[in-house]
Amino acid sequence: MTTSPPLRQRAAVTDSPVDPATLERLVAAFYDRARHDEMLAPIFARVADDAWPDHIARVVGFWRSVLFHDGSYKGNPMRTHAAMPELTPGHFHRWLAIWRETAIRTCPPVAAMLMIDKAERMAAALAGGHPTAGAARDPQDTAGRT
């Protein structure tokens, strides 16, 4: 027997320009690109090939929580990213560039705008709270800016 989500959760999904299928398509397409990106691939190489389905599901859960307030993500993205000292501001810029391009390519226009806005806010918070936030930038750190 399946149960319906609480009314607030149903309203959040219904009112959002992003539906769950679009979200899943965006996240999968993004990681397909990011895993092969020259700058980001070394960061994502820490996820074993057989662990990618779980990683994708966890990230989709994160975005579901952000968009639909459904509580499907139980984690701490700030702590997760802070534990990666190799991240630089350039990594966050490149992540955003790929996310923007992928959102525009895979989402309807209003949904793409929403996903880009949410990602920009999230990246600013994660980058600002990262231990390297005050580090001087090197020329590679601007590689992904758009």
LOMAR-695989 format. One record per residue (C-alpha): residue number from 0; residue in three letters; x, y, z. Coordinates in steps of 0.25 Angstrom, whole numbers, plus 5000, padded with zeros to 4 digits. Layout:
REM LOMAR-695989
 seq type   px   py   pz
 NUM  ala    X    Y    Z
...
This chain:
REM LOMAR-695989
 seq type   px   py   pz
   0  met 5000 5000 5000
   1  thr 5005 5014 4996
   2  thr 5002 5026 5004
   3  ser 5001 5040 4999
   4  pro 5011 5050 5004
   5  pro 5006 5061 5014
   6  leu 4998 5072 5008
   7  arg 5010 5082 5010
   8  gln 5019 5073 5002
   9  arg 5009 5070 4991
  10  ala 5007 5085 4989
  11  ala 5022 5088 4989
  12  val 5023 5077 4977
  13  thr 5011 5082 4970
  14  asp 5015 5097 4971
  15  ser 5029 5095 4967
  16  pro 5033 5097 4952
  17  val 5042 5085 4954
  18  asp 5036 5072 4955
  19  pro 5043 5060 4961
  20  ala 5046 5053 4947
  21  thr 5052 5066 4942
  22  leu 5061 5067 4955
  23  glu 5066 5053 4953
  24  arg 5069 5055 4939
  25  leu 5077 5068 4942
  26  val 5085 5062 4953
  27  ala 5088 5050 4945
  28  ala 5092 5058 4932
  29  phe 5100 5068 4941
  30  tyr 5109 5057 4947
  31  asp 5110 5050 4934
  32  arg 5117 5063 4929
  33  ala 5124 5066 4942
  34  arg 5131 5052 4944
  35  his 5138 5054 4931
  36  asp 5141 5069 4932
  37  glu 5156 5072 4933
  38  met 5155 5080 4945
  39  leu 5144 5073 4953
  40  ala 5147 5058 4949
  41  pro 5158 5057 4960
  42  ile 5149 5061 4971
  43  phe 5138 5052 4966
  44  ala 5148 5040 4964
  45  arg 5147 5038 4979
  46  val 5133 5032 4977
  47  ala 5135 5017 4973
  48  asp 5128 5014 4960
  49  asp 5119 5004 4967
  50  ala 5115 5015 4977
  51  trp 5110 5025 4966
  52  pro 5095 5020 4967
  53  asp 5095 5023 4982
  54  his 5102 5036 4980
  55  ile 5093 5041 4970
  56  ala 5081 5036 4979
  57  arg 5087 5044 4990
  58  val 5088 5057 4982
  59  val 5074 5055 4977
  60  gly 5070 5054 4991
  61  phe 5077 5067 4995
  62  trp 5071 5074 4983
  63  arg 5057 5068 4986
  64  ser 5058 5074 5001
  65  val 5062 5087 4995
  66  leu 5051 5088 4985
  67  phe 5040 5080 4991
  68  his 5043 5081 5006
  69  asp 5041 5066 5007
  70  gly 5052 5062 5017
  71  ser 5058 5052 5007
  72  tyr 5072 5057 5010
  73  lys 5079 5054 5023
  74  gly 5093 5060 5023
  75  asn 5102 5072 5024
  76  pro 5107 5077 5011
  77  met 5115 5088 5017
  78  arg 5123 5077 5025
  79  thr 5124 5068 5013
  80  his 5130 5079 5005
  81  ala 5139 5084 5016
  82  ala 5145 5070 5017
  83  met 5151 5072 5003
  84  pro 5163 5081 5005
  85  glu 5166 5080 4990
  86  leu 5154 5088 4986
  87  thr 5157 5102 4981
  88  pro 5148 5114 4977
  89  gly 5151 5110 4963
  90  his 5144 5096 4966
  91  phe 5131 5103 4970
  92  his 5131 5112 4958
  93  arg 5133 5100 4949
  94  trp 5122 5092 4956
  95  leu 5113 5104 4954
  96  ala 5116 5106 4939
  97  ile 5113 5091 4936
  98  trp 5101 5092 4945
  99  arg 5096 5104 4938
 100  glu 5098 5098 4924
 101  thr 5092 5085 4928
 102  ala 5080 5091 4934
 103  ile 5077 5100 4922
 104  arg 5079 5087 4913
 105  thr 5070 5078 4921
 106  cys 5059 5086 4928
 107  pro 5048 5095 4923
 108  pro 5052 5110 4924
 109  val 5045 5113 4937
 110  ala 5050 5101 4944
 111  ala 5065 5103 4938
 112  met 5064 5117 4944
 113  leu 5060 5112 4958
 114  met 5070 5101 4958
 115  ile 5081 5111 4954
 116  asp 5077 5121 4965
 117  lys 5077 5110 4976
 118  ala 5090 5104 4971
 119  glu 5097 5118 4971
 120  arg 5092 5121 4985
 121  met 5096 5107 4990
 122  ala 5110 5108 4983
 123  ala 5112 5122 4990
 124  ala 5109 5116 5003
 125  leu 5118 5104 5001
 126  ala 5129 5112 4995
 127  gly 5128 5123 5006
 128  gly 5128 5113 5017
 129  his 5139 5104 5011
 130  pro 5153 5105 5018
 131  thr 5159 5110 5005
 132  ala 5150 5122 5005
 133  gly 5160 5132 5008
 134  ala 5171 5125 5000
 135  ala 5178 5133 4989
 136  arg 5173 5129 4975
 137  asp 5182 5124 4965
 138  pro 5180 5125 4950
 139  gln 5174 5111 4949
 140  asp 5163 5115 4959
 141  thr 5156 5124 4948
 142  ala 5156 5113 4938
 143  gly 5141 5110 4939
 144  arg 5136 5124 4940
 145  thr 5125 5128 4931
